[in-house]
Amino acid sequence: MKGRIVKVQELDERDIKRMFGIFCEYFENTTLENFTRDLEKKEYVILIEEAGELHGFTTIALYHVNVDGKDVRVIYSGDTIVEREHWQELALFRTFGGFIRPLMEEDIPLYWFLISMGYRTYRLLPLFFNEFYPRYDAPTPPFERKLIRIMGEMLFPAEYDDETGVIKRRKERLKEKWRGVSERVRRDPHVRFFLEKNPYYTEGEELACIARVSRENLTRYGKRMVE
């Protein structure tokens, strides 16, 4: 399995249809038109392939924003899908790490804005980062709180609810087979927190999250991803 980074404008019709086909394996209430419209708002796509077959992807956009007079750069991850049989593969994470590594070396602080429709996506945060927000064991600091609000209101002006930190789009949603949470998984405090903060995730609502992307804030696994 290998990953490659492609600019969105360089994707051809076949690439987009392949991506949409995988998307439809996991999500419902979507159309190719909506998928393409959302894709056009991104700048890059990471394609995960093996022997010419697509097995996953993630979409990326970069933003410069100002929070209380401080300039920061934000990576926004959009649709991210890897086929179930390849969940243990590291190609997506390694390619994403290679993408962000040069950005980490710049003087401007770098953050990752992640929207989570499912607990599996939210669990990437404690996997890669020591500190991220919102989280079950610490309040969100004022700076990160403002950054989440800025990104939420900028990207989802009609759907972002600042009181809950949830994006109430209710369009695409996980198919029923991917919505369940076993009792064993519920014992994870991160999962319990996600379910409490985003109780309508099954309807397509997404929790807005942020993490500082720096070597000091990366877990051991996160450092492996970028190194």
Secondary structure as the mmCIF struct_conf table of DSSP 4:
data_model
#
loop_
_struct_conf.conf_type_id
_struct_conf.id
_struct_conf.beg_label_comp_id
_struct_conf.beg_label_asym_id
_struct_conf.beg_label_seq_id
_struct_conf.end_label_comp_id
_struct_conf.end_label_asym_id
_struct_conf.end_label_seq_id
STRN STRN1 LYS A 2 LYS A 7
HELX_RH_3T_P HELX_RH_3T_P1 VAL A 8 GLU A 10
HELX_RH_AL_P HELX_RH_AL_P1 GLU A 13 TYR A 26
STRN STRN2 PHE A 27 GLU A 28
BEND BEND1 ASN A 29 ASN A 29
HELX_RH_AL_P HELX_RH_AL_P2 LEU A 32 LEU A 39
TURN_TY1_P TURN_TY1_P1 GLU A 40 LYS A 41
BEND BEND2 GLU A 43 GLU A 43
STRN STRN3 TYR A 44 GLU A 50
TURN_TY1_P TURN_TY1_P2 ALA A 51 GLY A 52
STRN STRN4 GLU A 53 VAL A 67
TURN_TY1_P TURN_TY1_P3 ASP A 68 GLY A 69
STRN STRN5 LYS A 70 VAL A 82
HELX_RH_3T_P HELX_RH_3T_P2 ARG A 84 HIS A 86
TURN_TY1_P TURN_TY1_P4 TRP A 87 GLN A 88
HELX_RH_AL_P HELX_RH_AL_P3 ALA A 91 MET A 104
TURN_TY1_P TURN_TY1_P5 GLU A 105 GLU A 105
BEND BEND3 GLU A 106 ILE A 108
STRN STRN6 LEU A 110 SER A 116
BEND BEND4 MET A 117 GLY A 118
HELX_RH_AL_P HELX_RH_AL_P4 TYR A 119 TYR A 122
TURN_TY1_P TURN_TY1_P6 ARG A 123 ARG A 123
HELX_RH_AL_P HELX_RH_AL_P5 LEU A 124 PHE A 128
STRN STRN7 PHE A 129 PHE A 129
BEND BEND5 ASN A 130 GLU A 131
STRN STRN8 TYR A 133 TYR A 133
BEND BEND6 PRO A 134 PRO A 134
STRN STRN9 ARG A 135 ARG A 135
TURN_TY1_P TURN_TY1_P7 TYR A 136 ASP A 137
STRN STRN10 ALA A 138 ALA A 138
HELX_LH_PP_P HELX_LH_PP_P1 PRO A 139 PRO A 141
HELX_RH_AL_P HELX_RH_AL_P6 PRO A 142 LEU A 155
TURN_TY1_P TURN_TY1_P8 PRO A 157 GLU A 159
STRN STRN11 TYR A 160 ASP A 161
TURN_TY1_P TURN_TY1_P9 ASP A 162 GLY A 165
STRN STRN12 VAL A 166 ILE A 167
BEND BEND7 LYS A 171 GLU A 172
STRN STRN13 ARG A 173 LEU A 174
HELX_RH_3T_P HELX_RH_3T_P3 GLU A 176 TRP A 178
TURN_TY1_P TURN_TY1_P10 ARG A 179 ARG A 179
HELX_RH_AL_P HELX_RH_AL_P7 GLU A 183 ARG A 186
TURN_TY1_P TURN_TY1_P11 ARG A 187 ARG A 187
BEND BEND8 ASP A 188 ASP A 188
HELX_RH_AL_P HELX_RH_AL_P8 PRO A 189 LYS A 197
TURN_TY1_P TURN_TY1_P12 PRO A 199 TYR A 200
HELX_RH_3T_P HELX_RH_3T_P4 TYR A 201 GLU A 203
TURN_TY1_P TURN_TY1_P13 GLY A 204 GLY A 204
STRN STRN14 GLU A 206 ARG A 212
BEND BEND9 SER A 214 SER A 214
HELX_RH_3T_P HELX_RH_3T_P5 ARG A 215 ASN A 217
STRN STRN15 LEU A 218 LEU A 218
HELX_RH_AL_P HELX_RH_AL_P9 ARG A 220 VAL A 226
#
